[in-house]
Amino acid sequence: MEYKRARYNAILICTRSTIMLKRRQFITATSAALTALSLPVRAQSANKLTLWGPPVTPSVLLAIAAQEGKAKDISPFDVQIWRSPDQLRAGLLNGDIAASIVPSYVAANLYNQGKKVKLFNIMS
């Protein structure tokens, strides 16, 4: 009985690692699609606000909104992707990134370190 249970757990672990690989492939494909979608928008931009984000779905939604001109009456914007939390922190601290989608813990850490950051919204 114990042998079967151990064998079953090993199968579950293999299945989970396969799922993680698929998630990584999805994130890679999503970031590539986001980059491709934002190319025409970047080509048109002169002095637009640049919104930064991670290679995840909310950034894709921003890129689609930018491409379709959903906020053209308010303020046209451009979408860029940051590649790592280190790039995000460096960009926020040196002023290269004015607005970004960030993990809540990154915003809290920067605020607690005395950096001038403002939280606009929490997405659940």
N, C-alpha and C positions, 0 to 999 in steps of 0.2 A: 504494500500500500504506500509506504513512504517513497519507494522508488518511482512509482507513477506520479506522485505529487511533485517530486523534484524534477522529473522529466517535463511535466506540464508547465512548471514555472520557467524552465529554460526556454520552452517554446514561446511563452508570453514575452520574455525578455527579447528574444529575437524579433518578435513581431513589433514590439515597441521601438527597437532600433530602426526597423524598416520604416515605421511611421515617421520617426525623426528625420530620416533621410528625405522622405517625401516633403516634409515641412521645409527643410533647407532648400530643396529644389524649388518649392513654391516661392519662398522668399527671394531666391535668386531670380526667378522668372518675373516676379512682381517688380523687383527693382529695375530690371532691364526694360520692362514695359513702361514703367514710370519715366525712366530716362528717355525712352523713345517718344512718349507722349509729350514730354515737356520741351523737346527740341524745337518745334515750331514756335512755341511761346517764347523761348529764350532768344530766338532769332529776331523776334519783333520788339523785344523789350529795349527801352532806352533808359528811363529812370523809374522803373517799377519797383514796388516793394517785393523783396525776395523772401518767401516763406520756406523755411528749411524743415526737413522731416526725416525720420528713419525709413528704411526700405520696408514699409508695412502698408496695410490697406488704407489707413487714414491719409497717408501721403498720396496714394493713388487717387483718392477722392479729390484732394486738393488740386492735383495735376489735371484731372478731368474738368474741374470747375474753372481752372485757369485757361485751359485750352478752349472751352466753350464760351469764355468771356462772361461768366455768371456775375462777376463783381465789377464789370467795366464801368458802371455808373457810380460806384462807390470809390474803388481804387483798383486799377488793374494790378495784378501781381504775377510773379514768376515763382516756380517751384524748383528747389534744389534738394538733393539727397545728401545727408551726412553719412559717412561710411562707418564711423565708430563713435562711441561716447567720448573718446579723447578728442576727436575732431570737433565734436559738438562743444565740449567745454572750452577748448582753445578758441573757437570761433565766437562763442558768447563773451568770453573774457576780453578778447582783443577788439571786439566790435565788428568783426566780419559778418556775424550772424545777428541780425536785429530781432527776428522773430522765428521761433521754431517749435515744432512738436517735440516734447521731451518726456522721458519717463518722470513720474512724479518725484521719485527719490533724487533724481539729478537736480531738479528745481529746488527741492528742500535742502539738499547739500550745499548748493551754491548760495542760497539765501542765508543759511546758517553760518557760512564762511564770511558773510558780510558783503557779498557781491550784489551789485545793483541789478536784480532781476525781478520781474513781476509775473505772477501767475495769472493767466487770463481765464483758463478753463481746465477742468478735469474731465477726461473722457473715460467712461467705464466700459 
